[in-house]
Amino acid sequence: MSGTQKRTFSLPSEHSAFIDAKVKSGGYASSSEVVRAGLRALQERDEAVERWLTQEVAPTYDAVKEGRMKTFPAGDVFDDIRAHHAAITDKS
């Protein structure tokens, strides 16, 4: 693989055993493949969180700060949920 760099890491025994099990199962040809797959998954997760923050959280925050979106106190929301749940379970 071009552009690769060798690195040395110390891992807890449970992580080493996990990598070894993945290779032994035949799902991966080497421990390097397991680590690369894990890093790709971490990168995808980080990118998904960043998209969520920039595309959903920040615009919602801005809308609330600008008064374009109504908010409700969390305690009131949970009280409503509890009351709704109680009403449903009391009917059973």
Sine and cosine of phi, psi and omega as CSV:
sin_phi,cos_phi,sin_psi,cos_psi,sin_omega,cos_omega
0.00,0.00,0.82,-0.57,-0.02,-1.00
-0.98,0.21,0.47,-0.88,0.03,-1.00
0.96,0.27,0.31,0.95,0.02,-1.00
-1.00,-0.05,0.45,-0.89,0.07,-1.00
-0.80,-0.60,0.65,-0.76,0.05,-1.00
-0.99,0.15,0.66,-0.75,0.04,-1.00
-0.71,-0.70,0.43,-0.90,0.07,-1.00
-0.85,-0.52,0.76,-0.65,-0.02,-1.00
-0.76,-0.65,0.48,-0.88,0.16,-0.99
-0.97,-0.26,0.76,-0.66,-0.03,-1.00
-0.82,-0.57,0.50,-0.87,0.13,-0.99
-0.89,0.45,0.42,-0.91,-0.07,-1.00
-0.86,0.50,-0.55,0.83,0.00,-1.00
-0.93,0.38,-0.54,0.84,0.06,-1.00
-0.95,0.31,-0.65,0.76,0.04,-1.00
-0.88,0.47,-0.68,0.74,0.02,-1.00
-0.90,0.43,-0.63,0.78,0.03,-1.00
-0.88,0.47,-0.72,0.70,0.03,-1.00
-0.88,0.48,-0.72,0.69,0.00,-1.00
-0.87,0.50,-0.65,0.76,0.00,-1.00
-0.91,0.42,-0.62,0.78,0.02,-1.00
-0.90,0.44,-0.66,0.75,0.02,-1.00
-0.93,0.37,-0.71,0.70,-0.03,-1.00
-0.88,0.48,-0.55,0.83,-0.02,-1.00
-0.93,0.35,-0.27,0.96,0.01,-1.00
1.00,-0.06,-0.04,1.00,0.00,-1.00
-0.95,0.30,-0.38,0.93,-0.01,-1.00
-0.68,-0.73,0.56,-0.83,-0.02,-1.00
-0.99,0.14,-0.40,0.92,-0.05,-1.00
-0.44,-0.90,0.26,-0.97,0.06,-1.00
-0.90,0.43,-0.52,0.85,0.05,-1.00
-0.88,0.47,-0.62,0.78,0.04,-1.00
-0.90,0.44,-0.64,0.77,0.02,-1.00
-0.89,0.45,-0.72,0.69,-0.01,-1.00
-0.90,0.43,-0.67,0.74,0.02,-1.00
-0.88,0.47,-0.66,0.75,0.03,-1.00
-0.90,0.45,-0.65,0.76,0.04,-1.00
-0.90,0.43,-0.65,0.76,0.03,-1.00
-0.92,0.38,-0.62,0.78,0.07,-1.00
-0.88,0.47,-0.68,0.74,0.01,-1.00
-0.90,0.44,-0.66,0.75,0.04,-1.00
-0.90,0.44,-0.68,0.74,0.02,-1.00
-0.90,0.44,-0.69,0.73,0.03,-1.00
-0.89,0.46,-0.66,0.75,0.03,-1.00
-0.90,0.44,-0.72,0.70,0.01,-1.00
-0.87,0.49,-0.65,0.76,0.03,-1.00
-0.91,0.42,-0.63,0.78,0.02,-1.00
-0.91,0.41,-0.66,0.75,0.04,-1.00
-0.90,0.43,-0.68,0.73,0.01,-1.00
-0.89,0.46,-0.68,0.74,0.06,-1.00
-0.87,0.48,-0.70,0.71,0.00,-1.00
-0.87,0.49,-0.70,0.71,0.00,-1.00
-0.89,0.45,-0.71,0.71,-0.08,-1.00
-0.98,0.18,-0.53,0.85,-0.08,-1.00
-1.00,-0.09,-0.39,0.92,-0.05,-1.00
-0.86,-0.52,-0.80,0.61,-0.10,-1.00
-0.92,0.38,-0.79,0.61,-0.05,-1.00
-0.87,0.49,-0.73,0.68,0.03,-1.00
-0.89,0.45,-0.59,0.81,0.04,-1.00
-0.92,0.40,-0.70,0.72,0.05,-1.00
-0.85,0.53,-0.73,0.68,0.01,-1.00
-0.87,0.49,-0.67,0.75,0.00,-1.00
-0.90,0.44,-0.64,0.77,0.03,-1.00
-0.91,0.40,-0.74,0.68,-0.02,-1.00
-0.88,0.47,-0.55,0.84,-0.02,-1.00
-1.00,0.04,-0.03,1.00,0.03,-1.00
0.98,0.18,0.24,0.97,0.01,-1.00
-1.00,0.05,-0.11,0.99,-0.02,-1.00
-0.68,-0.74,0.71,-0.71,-0.01,-1.00
-1.00,0.07,0.60,-0.80,0.06,-1.00
-0.88,-0.48,0.29,-0.96,0.00,-1.00
-0.73,-0.68,0.64,-0.77,0.05,-1.00
-0.87,0.48,0.68,-0.74,-0.05,-1.00
-0.85,0.53,-0.65,0.76,0.01,-1.00
-0.86,0.51,-0.65,0.76,0.03,-1.00
-0.90,0.43,-0.67,0.75,0.00,-1.00
-0.89,0.46,-0.73,0.69,0.00,-1.00
-0.92,0.40,-0.59,0.81,0.08,-1.00
-0.87,0.49,-0.69,0.73,0.03,-1.00
-0.90,0.45,-0.66,0.75,0.01,-1.00
-0.90,0.44,-0.71,0.70,0.02,-1.00
-0.88,0.48,-0.68,0.74,0.01,-1.00
-0.90,0.43,-0.67,0.74,0.02,-1.00
-0.89,0.46,-0.71,0.71,0.00,-1.00
-0.89,0.46,-0.69,0.73,0.02,-1.00
-0.88,0.48,-0.66,0.75,0.01,-1.00
-0.90,0.44,-0.63,0.77,-0.01,-1.00
-0.94,0.34,-0.71,0.70,-0.07,-1.00
-0.96,0.29,-0.44,0.90,0.04,-1.00
-0.95,0.32,-0.40,0.92,-0.01,-1.00
-0.98,0.22,-0.34,0.94,-0.06,-1.00
-0.95,0.33,0.00,0.00,0.00,0.00
